[in-house]
Amino acid sequence: QVHLVESGGGLVQPGGSLRLSCEASGGWFSIPTMGWYRQRPGAERELVADITDDGITKYADSVKGRFTISRNNAKHTIYLQMNNLKPEDTAVYYCQATTTRCFWGQGTQVTVSS
């Protein structure tokens, strides 16, 4: 099993920044892919960004140029630096890890509002 713990969500003004963190535990030497998804009210969960253990990244078009995903393999932790936040970014953000199965965190709320 992989247990994921997210942190860093909160309330921020438009144009502001937040950094999300997700630490994975469970004894895995390497987690090939980890990423961030988000779910807006009334919408399906969507990919925000993911990253392989080789550092290859992928971003949703809506966040390109504003968000940056990174990882620390030794700490089994990924980060999502979110800059120039917009009200449309308001969502519950979920951490995801893929080994032989997919695992999910419980989510952290990000609210962008004046």
Secondary structure, DSSP 8 states (H G I E B T S, - for coil): --EEEEE--EEE-TT--EEEEEEEESS-S--SEEEEEEE-TTS--EEEEEEETT--EEE-GGGTTTEEEEEETTTTEEEEEE-S--GGG-EEEEEEEESSSEEE---EEEEE--
